[in-house]
Amino acid sequence: MNFKELKISRPIVEKLEAQGITTPTEVQEKSIPLIFEGKDVLVESETGSGKTYAFSIPIVEDVEGSETQALILSPTRELAKQINEEIEKIAGDSTETVTIYGGVSYEPQVRGAKKANIVVGTPGRVLDLLKQGKIETDNLEYFVLDEADRMMDMGFQDELEGILSYCPDNRQNLLYGATIPRDLKRLCDKYSIDPEIIRIKRKKHTRNLDEKYLDIDGDKKLSALYTLLEDRDRDLSIVFCRTKNTTRWVAKKLRKNSIKAQALNGDMSQHKREEMMEKFENGEVNVIVATDVAARGIHVDDVTHVFNYDVPDTPDTYTHRIGRAGRQGKEGEAVTLLENKQHSQFRQIKRKHKGKIKRMDKPKLKRIQM
């Protein structure tokens, strides 16, 4: 199938072709016709599968005039900005967009919201502006949640319910995530959202991801991480840690041993985060050491390796972590450093991944300067 068969207009098809996109992904192929039919959708599809264009193409096709007709919510500032950039690549000159997020001045966002057809933002700042009457929703046709499952994980349910109270009842609801948690289904039930459910199976590019775990003593974890980073022919890597303090400590030790690593956590200003991501994307920094919350804004196609320095707390967290490597058909590797006391915790994750996570042989550990 091609985009013309999905009844996408010629101007948008040409803009997609200019990006080298000629064939819809499965999530686009299954979502777009239902959205054109006016149906609500609840979509489970992994990171990197083309979800942004799955909901934004039909929206761009439909919006017109000067009113705000679409509200798209994402869990992080970085993702909101990325969604907005993707929309601008396919939108015509008459389509106005604005990105709404915290940590920066209100005024440019308020001015942008007055004329925007499409508002993309994070829940906290969007709800704030709704309460102030700065975002007009009377003509809203589309309510979109991207990474809806992560918003639930991050505790945004109250904000989402607050935002929904400002939305007209006859809106179309487009909900996308890598998983469909119970909290998301409960939100649908509470607000009488009866969506068509689409589940996209993991594609070949995810099966290119080699999932492993390494049994290691706690006092040798840092040396093991350093050895794994040094031994691999890799482009960009993400190391996941449970706490902000651990991200800072691990990044500092890696830098001391000539690894170009930087911490990414919630204590950083928006300017510093954006600066860090720019360095990561252009290779000035090739290892990001992050908490789960901070990493939710990372959507970089060239990440080849994910290292779980600390074991994920749930199977869904594991899924989201490893989904950042091996995207767009590239080979990738995900390695979890597993202490003896963590085997019972990790067993649930292994069970859900049905034998895909293999035990790796312990490498000869390299000495690391402390």
LOTOR-173009 format. One record per residue: residue in one letter; z, y, x of N, C-alpha, C in turn. Coordinates in steps of 0.02 Angstrom, whole numbers, padded with zeros to 5 digits, always signed. Layout:
BEGIN
AZYXZYXZYX ...
end
This chain:
BEGIN
M+00000-00060+00042+00000+00000+00000+00000+00062+00044 N-00035+00115+00020-00032+00179+00055-00004+00232+00008 F+00005+00293+00036+00036+00346-00004-00007+00368-00063 K-00073+00362-00056-00116+00381-00111-00105+00335-00171 E-00094+00270-00157-00080+00223-00211-00013+00237-00246 L+00032+00272-00210+00096+00292-00241+00089+00357-00280 K+00026+00382-00284+00011+00443-00321+00042+00505-00289 I+00044+00504-00222+00067+00562-00185+00007+00610-00177 S+00019+00674-00186-00035+00724-00184-00065+00728-00114 R-00128+00750-00112-00164+00754-00048-00129+00799+00003 P-00104+00858-00015-00071+00901+00035-00012+00866+00070 I+00028+00828+00032+00084+00794+00062+00060+00735+00104 V+00010+00699+00081-00018+00644+00120-00043+00670+00188 E-00076+00727+00187-00102+00756+00249-00045+00776+00296 K+00009+00803+00267+00066+00822+00309+00100+00760+00339 L+00103+00706+00301+00130+00644+00328+00086+00616+00383 E+00020+00618+00371-00027+00593+00422-00022+00632+00486 A-00008+00697+00480-00001+00739+00540+00059+00718+00582 Q+00107+00684+00550+00165+00657+00586+00154+00585+00609 G+00094+00559+00595+00080+00490+00613+00106+00440+00562 I+00123+00464+00502+00149+00421+00449+00093+00408+00399 T+00068+00346+00396+00012+00330+00352+00029+00277+00300 T+00082+00240+00312+00100+00185+00267+00173+00193+00246 P+00187+00189+00181+00257+00195+00159+00299+00135+00181 T+00362+00148+00195+00409+00094+00209+00428+00060+00144 E+00462+00004+00148+00479-00033+00087+00523+00008+00041 V+00572+00045+00069+00616+00084+00025+00577+00140-00009 Q+00527+00167+00024+00485+00218-00008+00440+00187-00062 E+00412+00130-00046+00368+00095-00092+00404+00077-00157 K+00468+00058-00151+00505+00036-00210+00540+00093-00247 S+00558+00145-00210+00595+00201-00241+00549+00251-00276 I+00495+00271-00243+00456+00327-00267+00428+00317-00338 P+00399+00258-00354+00374+00250-00423+00430+00257-00475 L+00489+00230-00461+00544+00236-00510+00567+00308-00518 I+00568+00345-00463+00587+00416-00467+00535+00455-00507 F+00472+00440-00495+00419+00473-00534+00425+00457-00609 E+00452+00398-00625+00462+00379-00695+00524+00413-00725 G+00562+00449-00685+00621+00485-00709+00684+00443-00710 K+00684+00387-00675+00742+00342-00677+00792+00360-00623 D+00856+00346-00637+00907+00349-00586+00900+00288-00541 V+00916+00297-00476+00912+00240-00430+00975+00238-00387 L+00996+00177-00371+01051+00164-00324+01022+00116-00273 V+01013+00141-00211+00974+00106-00161+01016+00086-00101 E+01013+00022-00084+01045-00003-00022+00989-00016+00028 S+00990+00024+00081+00939+00017+00132+00967+00042+00198 E+00953+00006+00251+00985+00020+00315+00962+00087+00346 T+01002+00110+00393+00986+00170+00430+00919+00162+00466 G+00878+00215+00462+00814+00213+00496+00758+00181+00456 S+00770+00169+00391+00719+00134+00351+00674+00182+00312 G+00684+00247+00319+00641+00295+00284+00669+00321+00219 K+00735+00321+00212+00765+00343+00149+00752+00416+00134 T+00752+00459+00185+00745+00531+00172+00680+00546+00135 Y+00625+00519+00158+00562+00530+00123+00558+00492+00057 A+00597+00439+00050+00597+00402-00013+00619+00446-00072 F+00669+00489-00059+00690+00533-00113+00660+00603-00109 S+00642+00627-00049+00619+00696-00044+00545+00705-00063 I+00504+00654-00052+00433+00660-00072+00426+00673-00146 P+00457+00633-00191+00450+00647-00263+00479+00714-00282 I+00534+00734-00249+00564+00799-00265+00517+00856-00246 V+00489+00853-00186+00442+00906-00165+00381+00908-00210 E+00358+00850-00233+00301+00848-00279+00317+00884-00345 D+00380+00884-00365+00398+00906-00432+00422+00978-00437 V+00458+01002-00385+00490+01067-00392+00439+01124-00392 E+00454+01175-00431+00411+01234-00434+00452+01292-00461 G+00424+01352-00458+00461+01410-00483+00512+01434-00433 S+00563+01469-00457+00612+01500-00412+00683+01474-00422 E+00693+01428-00470+00760+01403-00482+00778+01345-00435 T+00844+01334-00427+00868+01277-00389+00860+01214-00433 Q+00820+01168-00411+00805+01108-00451+00829+01044-00419 A+00848+01046-00355+00872+00986-00322+00932+01002-00278 L+00983+00960-00283+01043+00966-00241+01050+00900-00204 I+01046+00903-00138+01049+00844-00095+01112+00849-00052 L+01155+00799-00056+01218+00800-00019+01217+00747+00035 S+01245+00765+00093+01252+00717+00148+01322+00724+00177 P+01346+00673+00214+01415+00676+00238+01427+00722+00297 T+01375+00740+00334+01385+00781+00394+01335+00838+00398 R+01355+00889+00437+01312+00947+00447+01247+00927+00481 E+01253+00884+00532+01194+00865+00570+01143+00830+00525 L+01167+00785+00483+01121+00750+00439+01091+00797+00387 A+01131+00843+00361+01104+00892+00312+01048+00932+00344 K+01058+00954+00405+01006+00992+00439+00944+00949+00452 Q+00954+00886+00468+00897+00842+00481+00858+00830+00417 I+00893+00819+00361+00858+00810+00297+00817+00871+00280 N+00846+00930+00290+00811+00992+00275+00748+00998+00318 E+00753+00981+00382+00696+00984+00427+00640+00937+00404 E+00660+00877+00382+00609+00828+00358+00574+00854+00295 I+00613+00885+00251+00583+00912+00190+00534+00968+00207 E+00553+01011+00254+00509+01067+00272+00443+01043+00302 K+00443+00983+00330+00381+00957+00360+00329+00939+00306 I+00352+00925+00245+00305+00905+00193+00299+00955+00136 A+00343+01005+00135+00343+01054+00081+00290+01107+00091 G+00264+01134+00036+00217+01189+00040+00253+01256+00050 D+00215+01308+00060+00244+01374+00073+00284+01400+00014 S+00270+01376-00046+00305+01402-00105+00372+01367-00117 T+00386+01315-00080+00449+01279-00089+00501+01306-00040 E+00557+01331-00068+00611+01360-00027+00668+01309-00021 T+00694+01302+00039+00751+01258+00050+00807+01297+00086 V+00868+01271+00080+00924+01300+00117+00972+01244+00135 T+01005+01251+00192+01056+01203+00212+01124+01236+00208 I+01171+01202+00174+01238+01228+00161+01289+01183+00196 Y+01327+01211+00243+01380+01172+00276+01432+01219+00304 G+01491+01191+00318+01547+01231+00342+01543+01245+00416 G+01590+01287+00439+01594+01303+00510+01551+01361+00532 V+01512+01390+00485+01470+01447+00500+01478+01499+00445 S+01447+01557+00453+01454+01611+00405+01426+01593+00337 Y+01459+01620+00285+01436+01609+00217+01372+01646+00201 E+01365+01708+00226+01314+01753+00201+01243+01726+00204 P+01219+01700+00261+01150+01674+00262+01140+01617+00212 Q+01191+01575+00203+01185+01520+00156+01184+01545+00084 V+01224+01596+00069+01225+01624+00001+01157+01655-00014 R+01130+01693+00034+01063+01723+00023+01010+01669+00013 G+01014+01616+00054+00966+01562+00048+00971+01526-00019 A+01033+01516-00043+01043+01479-00105+01015+01516-00166 K+01011+01583-00162+00986+01622-00218+00912+01608-00233 K+00874+01590-00182+00802+01580-00192+00779+01508-00179 A+00826+01463-00163+00807+01395-00143+00790+01351-00203 N+00735+01315-00198+00719+01262-00246+00760+01200-00231 I+00772+01189-00166+00807+01129-00144+00866+01150-00100 V+00926+01130-00120+00987+01144-00082+01009+01078-00049 V+01016+01079+00017+01041+01021+00054+01107+01041+00086 G+01159+01001+00076+01223+01022+00104+01275+00968+00107 T+01332+00987+00136+01390+00943+00139+01436+00958+00080 P+01474+00909+00056+01511+00917-00007+01560+00976-00007 G+01599+00985+00047+01650+01037+00046+01623+01107+00036 R+01574+01127+00076+01546+01194+00071+01506+01203+00006 V+01470+01151-00015+01432+01156-00077+01479+01168-00136 L+01534+01130-00140+01582+01140-00194+01613+01210-00191 D+01626+01233-00131+01654+01301-00122+01607+01353-00152 L+01542+01348-00137+01494+01397-00162+01483+01389-00237 L+01487+01328-00262+01482+01318-00335+01539+01353-00371 K+01599+01346-00344+01657+01379-00375+01650+01455-00374 Q+01617+01481-00323+01607+01553-00318+01547+01577-00359 G+01511+01530-00390+01453+01548-00430+01392+01567-00387 K+01391+01543-00325+01336+01562-00279+01278+01513-00280 I+01288+01454-00311+01233+01406-00319+01223+01396-00394 E+01163+01409-00417+01147+01404-00488+01121+01334-00504 T+01152+01301-00553+01134+01231-00569+01105+01221-00639 D+01094+01276-00676+01071+01268-00745+01005+01230-00750 N+00962+01239-00700+00896+01206-00701+00891+01147-00653 L+00950+01121-00633+00951+01066-00585+00921+01002-00616 E+00874+00973-00582+00841+00912-00606+00861+00851-00565 Y+00877+00861-00501+00891+00805-00456+00959+00813-00423 F+01000+00761-00426+01063+00758-00389+01057+00698-00342 V+01060+00712-00276+01047+00660-00226+01107+00652-00180 L+01127+00590-00169+01177+00574-00118+01142+00532-00064 D+01141+00558-00003+01115+00520+00054+01175+00496+00095 E+01173+00433+00116+01231+00401+00147+01292+00406+00100 A+01279+00389+00038+01332+00393-00013+01392+00350+00004 D+01380+00292+00035+01435+00249+00054+01480+00281+00106 R+01450+00317+00153+01490+00350+00204+01530+00407+00175 M+01503+00441+00124+01542+00494+00092+01604+00466+00059 M+01597+00406+00030+01655+00373+00001+01706+00355+00056 D+01680+00328+00111+01724+00309+00166+01761+00370+00194 M+01728+00427+00194+01756+00487+00224+01802+00526+00176 G+01810+00499+00116+01857+00530+00069+01830+00589+00030 F+01764+00591+00020+01734+00647-00016+01731+00637-00092 Q+01763+00585-00119+01755+00571-00189+01776+00629-00234 D+01832+00661-00218+01854+00718-00259+01803+00775-00258 E+01776+00789-00199+01725+00842-00195+01663+00824-00235 L+01642+00760-00230+01582+00739-00267+01593+00746-00342 E+01652+00727-00365+01666+00733-00437+01669+00806-00457 G+01696+00848-00413+01697+00920-00427+01626+00948-00433 I+01582+00927-00388+01513+00950-00390+01477+00925-00452 L+01489+00863-00470+01457+00835-00531+01477+00874-00593 S+01536+00902-00594+01558+00940-00653+01517+01003-00663 Y+01482+01026-00611+01439+01085-00616+01367+01067-00632 C+01350+01002-00632+01281+00981-00641+01266+00966-00714 P+01206+00983-00737+01188+00967-00806+01184+00892-00818 D+01197+00872-00879+01198+00800-00896+01129+00767-00890 N+01076+00805-00899+01009+00774-00901+00976+00772-00832 R+01016+00776-00780+00989+00772-00711+00968+00700-00696 Q+00928+00693-00643+00909+00627-00617+00951+00614-00555 N+00982+00555-00550+01028+00539-00496+00995+00490-00447 L+00992+00509-00383+00961+00468-00332+01014+00456-00278 L+01039+00394-00273+01095+00378-00230+01074+00327-00178 Y+01083+00345-00114+01059+00303-00060+01115+00290-00009 G+01117+00228+00017+01165+00211+00069+01145+00147+00104 A+01177+00133+00160+01165+00070+00195+01199+00012+00160 T+01251+00029+00120+01286-00021+00079+01301+00010+00011 I+01321-00031-00037+01341-00007-00102+01414-00027-00114 P+01461+00016-00096+01532-00002-00104+01555+00004-00177 R+01613-00027-00191+01640-00025-00259+01653+00046-00283 D+01677+00089-00238+01692+00158-00258+01631+00194-00283 L+01573+00178-00255+01511+00210-00276+01492+00185-00346 K+01500+00120-00357+01486+00092-00423+01533+00122-00476 R+01597+00131-00457+01645+00161-00503+01627+00233-00520 L+01601+00270-00470+01579+00338-00483+01522+00339-00533 C+01475+00292-00525+01420+00286-00573+01446+00273-00644 D+01493+00226-00649+01520+00209-00715+01556+00269-00746 K+01595+00304-00706+01634+00361-00731+01589+00416-00759 Y+01532+00427-00727+01488+00481-00748+01425+00456-00784 S+01431+00396-00813+01378+00367-00856+01310+00367-00820 I+01311+00351-00756+01250+00343-00718+01232+00269-00719 D+01175+00253-00748+01154+00183-00755+01089+00174-00715 P+01095+00166-00649+01035+00167-00607+01000+00100-00601 E+00937+00104-00584+00901+00045-00560+00926+00031-00490 I+00947-00031-00476+00974-00048-00410+00919-00078-00367 I+00910-00050-00309+00860-00074-00261+00897-00095-00198 R+00888-00156-00177+00917-00181-00115+00861-00200-00067 I+00858-00167-00011+00807-00181+00038+00836-00227+00092 K+00804-00284+00100+00828-00330+00152+00817-00301+00221 R+00858-00324+00268+00851-00300+00337+00782-00317+00363 K+00752-00267+00393+00683-00275+00416+00681-00302+00487 K+00621-00315+00509+00611-00344+00575+00641-00301+00630 H+00637-00234+00621+00662-00192+00676+00737-00200+00685 T+00774-00219+00632+00845-00231+00641+00856-00299+00675 R+00812-00348+00661+00820-00413+00694+00804-00408+00768 N+00775-00352+00790+00765-00341+00861+00831-00323+00896 L+00882-00314+00857+00947-00295+00885+00985-00358+00905 D+01002-00361+00968+01038-00418+00996+01113-00404+00991 E+01148-00441+00947+01219-00428+00934+01262-00477+00973 K+01310-00451+01011+01352-00493+01054+01424-00468+01052 Y+01469-00512+01075+01537-00490+01088+01559-00518+01155 L+01603-00482+01188+01628-00502+01254+01704-00508+01251 D+01729-00568+01263+01802-00578+01268+01827-00544+01332 I+01875-00500+01325+01898-00462+01383+01971-00442+01375 D+02008-00444+01429+02078-00421+01428+02079-00345+01419 G+02130-00321+01384+02134-00250+01369+02132-00205+01431 D+02163-00227+01485+02165-00186+01545+02099-00187+01585 K+02052-00228+01562+01987-00231+01596+01930-00204+01553 K+01947-00176+01495+01895-00152+01449+01853-00096+01479 L+01885-00049+01512+01848+00008+01540+01801-00016+01595 S+01826-00061+01637+01783-00088+01690+01725-00127+01660 A+01738-00164+01605+01684-00202+01572+01632-00155+01543 L+01655-00101+01511+01608-00053+01482+01565-00022+01537 Y+01597-00002+01592+01560+00027+01647+01508-00022+01675 T+01528-00084+01682+01483-00136+01708+01423-00145+01662 L+01436-00149+01596+01382-00158+01548+01333-00099+01549 L+01360-00039+01554+01317+00021+01556+01275+00021+01620 E+01306+00003+01675+01271+00004+01740+01217-00050+01745 D+01230-00107+01714+01186-00165+01722+01124-00162+01677 R+01123-00117+01629+01071-00119+01579+01017-00066+01590 D+00955-00086+01576+00900-00039+01576+00898-00008+01506 R+00929+00049+01499+00939+00078+01433+00916+00150+01431 D+00901+00175+01372+00885+00246+01363+00949+00284+01345 L+00965+00283+01282+01024+00318+01258+01074+00268+01229 S+01138+00279+01240+01190+00233+01217+01244+00271+01179 I+01274+00237+01131+01332+00264+01096+01390+00215+01106 V+01447+00241+01127+01508+00202+01134+01556+00224+01079 F+01579+00177+01038+01622+00192+00982+01695+00179+01000 C+01737+00228+00986+01809+00222+00996+01845+00240+00931 R+01907+00216+00925+01944+00227+00863+01972+00298+00858 T+01994+00328+00913+02027+00392+00910+01992+00445+00953 K+02005+00508+00937+01977+00563+00976+02002+00562+01048 N+02066+00547+01057+02094+00545+01125+02059+00493+01167 T+02044+00435+01136+02009+00382+01174+01939+00404+01194 T+01904+00440+01149+01836+00463+01167+01838+00508+01227 R+01887+00553+01229+01892+00600+01285+01908+00562+01350 W+01955+00515+01345+01976+00478+01404+01920+00435+01432 V+01886+00398+01388+01831+00354+01410+01775+00395+01440 A+01755+00449+01406+01700+00491+01432+01717+00520+01501 K+01779+00542+01509+01800+00570+01574+01796+00518+01629 K+01820+00457+01615+01818+00404+01666+01747+00384+01683 L+01703+00382+01633+01633+00364+01646+01600+00418+01689 R+01613+00481+01674+01584+00534+01714+01608+00531+01786 K+01671+00513+01795+01699+00507+01862+01663+00453+01902 N+01631+00407+01865+01595+00352+01897+01519+00359+01889 S+01498+00423+01885+01427+00441+01887+01386+00420+01826 I+01419+00408+01770+01384+00396+01707+01380+00462+01669 K+01321+00481+01646+01314+00545+01611+01339+00538+01539 A+01404+00542+01532+01436+00530+01467+01473+00593+01443 Q+01474+00601+01377+01512+00656+01347+01544+00630+01282 A+01602+00657+01268+01637+00639+01206+01609+00679+01147 L+01609+00649+01089+01590+00683+01027+01643+00666+00975 N+01681+00717+00954+01733+00704+00905+01745+00765+00861 G+01788+00757+00812+01798+00809+00762+01831+00872+00787 D+01858+00872+00847+01890+00932+00875+01840+00982+00902 M+01777+00961+00908+01727+01005+00938+01700+01055+00886 S+01685+01115+00908+01656+01165+00863+01585+01144+00844 Q+01559+01173+00790+01492+01157+00769+01441+01173+00823 H+01450+01229+00857+01405+01250+00910+01405+01198+00967 K+01465+01175+00986+01470+01125+01039+01438+01059+01019 R+01448+01039+00956+01418+00977+00932+01342+00980+00936 E+01314+01036+00912+01242+01044+00912+01214+01046+00983 E+01250+01080+01027+01230+01082+01097+01231+01012+01129 M+01283+00974+01111+01289+00906+01137+01232+00862+01113 M+01216+00867+01048+01163+00825+01021+01095+00843+01051 E+01085+00906+01065+01022+00926+01097+01016+00896+01167 K+01071+00896+01204+01071+00865+01271+01061+00790+01267 F+01089+00759+01215+01082+00687+01206+01009+00669+01190 E+00979+00708+01147+00910+00693+01127+00861+00703+01184 N+00875+00752+01228+00828+00763+01283+00847+00727+01347 G+00901+00686+01345+00918+00643+01401+00963+00674+01454 E+00985+00736+01444+01032+00766+01492+01099+00728+01491 V+01116+00705+01433+01173+00660+01423+01145+00595+01395 N+01160+00538+01426+01131+00476+01398+01183+00427+01370 V+01246+00448+01372+01299+00408+01339+01343+00455+01298 I+01345+00443+01233+01391+00480+01189+01449+00434+01173 V+01511+00458+01183+01571+00421+01166+01601+00453+01104 A+01600+00418+01048+01613+00450+00983+01660+00411+00939 T+01692+00447+00894+01728+00416+00839+01678+00401+00783 D+01697+00360+00736+01652+00344+00681+01633+00406+00641 V+01681+00449+00627+01667+00509+00587+01618+00554+00623 A+01630+00567+00688+01586+00611+00726+01516+00583+00732 A+01510+00517+00738+01445+00486+00750+01401+00485+00688 R+01429+00500+00630+01387+00497+00570+01332+00549+00568 G+01337+00597+00613+01282+00646+00617+01229+00627+00668 I+01237+00569+00700+01189+00549+00752+01133+00508+00720 H+01073+00536+00721+01014+00500+00697+00959+00510+00747 V+00962+00472+00802+00916+00479+00858+00880+00412+00868 D+00814+00414+00863+00776+00351+00863+00778+00315+00930 D+00791+00350+00985+00787+00319+01051+00851+00287+01076 V+00901+00280+01032+00963+00245+01051+00947+00170+01058 T+00960+00143+01117+00946+00072+01129+01008+00028+01129 H+01067+00058+01142+01128+00018+01148+01187+00049+01111 V+01224+00007+01078+01288+00026+01047+01342-00018+01077 F+01396+00013+01099+01453-00024+01126+01515-00008+01084 N+01546-00060+01057+01608-00052+01020+01666-00059+01068 Y+01688-00003+01096+01746-00006+01141+01808-00027+01102 D+01813-00002+01040+01864-00025+00994+01830-00061+00936 V+01860-00115+00914+01830-00156+00861+01827-00116+00796 P+01771-00119+00760+01766-00084+00695+01819-00111+00647 D+01842-00066+00601+01895-00087+00555+01870-00128+00496 T+01805-00123+00479+01776-00162+00423+01706-00185+00441 P+01680-00236+00405+01610-00256+00416+01561-00199+00403 D+01574-00157+00353+01529-00101+00339+01527-00051+00397 T+01586-00038+00427+01587+00007+00485+01546-00022+00541 Y+01552-00088+00552+01512-00121+00604+01437-00112+00589 T+01418-00121+00527+01348-00114+00507+01322-00045+00523 H+01362+00006+00506+01340+00074+00518+01336+00090+00593 R+01383+00064+00631+01381+00076+00703+01318+00047+00735 I+01306-00018+00723+01250-00050+00758+01183-00027+00731 G+01182+00002+00671+01120+00027+00642+01090+00085+00679 R+01127+00112+00727+01102+00169+00765+01061+00147+00826 A+01058+00084+00839+01018+00059+00897+00962+00015+00872 G+00908+00011+00911+00852-00032+00894+00815-00010+00832 R+00807+00056+00824+00772+00082+00765+00698+00087+00777 Q+00661+00093+00721+00589+00103+00724+00553+00050+00765 G+00577-00013+00759+00543-00068+00791+00560-00079+00864 K+00606-00039+00891+00623-00045+00962+00677-00098+00973 E+00677-00127+01032+00729-00175+01050+00795-00138+01059 G+00850-00171+01041+00915-00141+01050+00968-00194+01061 E+01027-00171+01081+01082-00217+01094+01147-00185+01069 A+01189-00225+01038+01255-00202+01015+01307-00250+01044 V+01355-00222+01082+01406-00264+01114+01475-00240+01093 T+01516-00287+01070+01585-00272+01051+01632-00300+01103 L+01677-00258+01128+01727-00280+01177+01787-00305+01138 L+01802-00369+01145+01850-00402+01101+01910-00429+01140 E+01968-00401+01125+02030-00425+01155+02055-00486+01116 N+02097-00527+01147+02121-00589+01116+02152-00577+01047 K+02192-00524+01041+02228-00510+00979+02182-00486+00923 Q+02119-00473+00938+02073-00445+00888+02026-00496+00858 H+02032-00559+00878+01985-00610+00853+01989-00619+00778 S+02049-00618+00750+02055-00628+00677+02023-00570+00640 Q+02031-00509+00666+02001-00450+00636+01925-00453+00639 F+01899-00478+00695+01827-00480+00706+01794-00538+00669 R+01834-00588+00651+01806-00647+00618+01771-00629+00552 Q+01801-00583+00515+01772-00562+00451+01703-00530+00463 I+01696-00491+00516+01632-00460+00532+01581-00513+00551 K+01602-00561+00592+01555-00615+00612+01532-00655+00552 R+01580-00668+00507+01563-00707+00447+01510-00672+00405 K+01517-00607+00397+01469-00569+00356+01400-00568+00389 H+01399-00569+00456+01335-00566+00491+01306-00635+00506 K+01337-00686+00479+01309-00753+00475+01278-00779+00540 G+01319-00781+00592+01298-00812+00654+01255-00769+00699 K+01243-00706+00679+01200-00664+00721+01236-00639+00783 I+01302-00634+00780+01340-00607+00836+01360-00663+00883 K+01332-00663+00943+01342-00717+00991+01392-00696+01045 R+01430-00744+01068+01476-00732+01124+01435-00728+01188 M+01448-00677+01228+01411-00669+01290+01453-00691+01350 D+01418-00712+01402+01453-00731+01464+01483-00669+01496 K+01541-00679+01524+01575-00622+01556+01539-00604+01621 P+01518-00541+01628+01485-00521+01690+01535-00512+01747 K+01510-00509+01807+01554-00493+01863+01571-00419+01859 L+01635-00404+01848+01654-00335+01834+01650-00293+01898 K+01623-00232+01888+01619-00185+01944+01683-00144+01947 R+01700-00125+02008+01760-00084+02017+01747-00013+01990 I+01795+00013+01954+01787+00080+01926+01842+00125+01953 Q+01822+00185+01973+01871+00233+01997+01911+00261+01938 M+01977+00261+01945+02019+00286+01891+02045+00356+01908 
end
